[in-house]
Amino acid sequence: MNNEEKKVEKPKRNWGQSQARYLAALEGKQVAVVFTDGKALKGELTGVDTYEIFIKQANGLEVMVSKGDIKYLHPAAAE
């Protein structure tokens, strides 16, 4: 057996698909977003784009948030 035969092909990864599924499942629901600077924001996830998400706060203000500024987000209790 030579080195060529010993190589095992790794499964291909579909980058970004798990993020897309997760965010799609949260659309229309209350989320908490924590930013890289430690600040947080709560509201309804109203939209998802390639580089941004859209959050509607309890006061009715809808904000666009850059995904690059997000440390993590998770489902939140309704306000």
C-alpha positions as CSV (number, residue, x, y, z in Angstrom):
1,M,0.0,0.0,0.0
2,N,1.3,3.4,-0.9
3,N,0.6,6.8,0.7
4,E,-2.1,7.6,-1.9
5,E,-4.2,4.6,-0.9
6,K,-4.0,5.4,2.9
7,K,-5.7,8.8,2.5
8,V,-9.2,8.9,3.7
9,E,-11.5,11.5,2.2
10,K,-13.1,13.7,4.7
11,P,-16.8,14.7,4.3
12,K,-17.3,18.1,2.7
13,R,-18.6,20.8,5.0
14,N,-21.4,23.1,4.1
15,W,-20.2,26.3,5.9
16,G,-22.9,28.6,7.2
17,Q,-25.8,26.1,6.9
18,S,-26.1,25.4,10.6
19,Q,-26.2,29.2,11.3
20,A,-28.9,29.7,8.7
21,R,-31.0,26.9,10.1
22,Y,-30.6,28.1,13.7
23,L,-31.5,31.7,12.8
24,A,-34.4,30.7,10.6
25,A,-35.9,28.7,13.5
26,L,-35.7,31.8,15.7
27,E,-37.3,34.2,13.2
28,G,-40.5,35.7,14.7
29,K,-39.4,34.7,18.3
30,Q,-37.9,36.7,21.1
31,V,-34.1,36.5,21.3
32,A,-31.3,37.9,23.4
33,V,-28.2,39.2,21.6
34,V,-24.9,39.7,23.4
35,F,-22.3,41.8,21.6
36,T,-18.6,41.5,21.5
37,D,-18.3,44.5,23.9
38,G,-20.6,42.8,26.5
39,K,-23.7,44.9,25.9
40,A,-27.0,43.0,25.3
41,L,-30.2,43.6,23.3
42,K,-33.5,41.8,23.5
43,G,-36.3,41.7,21.0
44,E,-38.1,39.8,18.2
45,L,-35.9,38.5,15.4
46,T,-37.7,39.9,12.4
47,G,-35.2,39.2,9.6
48,V,-31.9,37.6,8.7
49,D,-29.5,38.7,5.9
50,T,-26.1,37.5,4.9
51,Y,-24.3,40.0,7.1
52,E,-27.0,41.4,9.4
53,I,-29.9,40.4,11.6
54,F,-33.0,42.6,12.3
55,I,-34.4,42.9,15.9
56,K,-37.6,44.6,16.8
57,Q,-37.4,45.9,20.4
58,A,-40.3,46.1,22.9
59,N,-40.6,49.8,22.2
60,G,-41.3,49.1,18.5
61,L,-37.9,50.3,17.3
62,E,-36.4,47.9,14.7
63,V,-32.6,47.8,14.6
64,M,-30.2,46.2,12.1
65,V,-27.3,44.4,13.8
66,S,-24.1,43.4,12.1
67,K,-23.4,39.7,12.6
68,G,-19.7,40.5,13.1
69,D,-20.6,42.4,16.3
70,I,-22.4,39.5,17.8
71,K,-20.7,37.3,20.4
72,Y,-23.7,35.0,20.8
73,L,-27.5,35.0,20.7
74,H,-30.1,32.7,22.2
75,P,-33.9,32.4,22.6
76,A,-35.3,34.7,25.3
77,A,-38.6,34.8,27.2
78,A,-41.2,37.1,25.7
79,E,-41.4,40.5,27.3
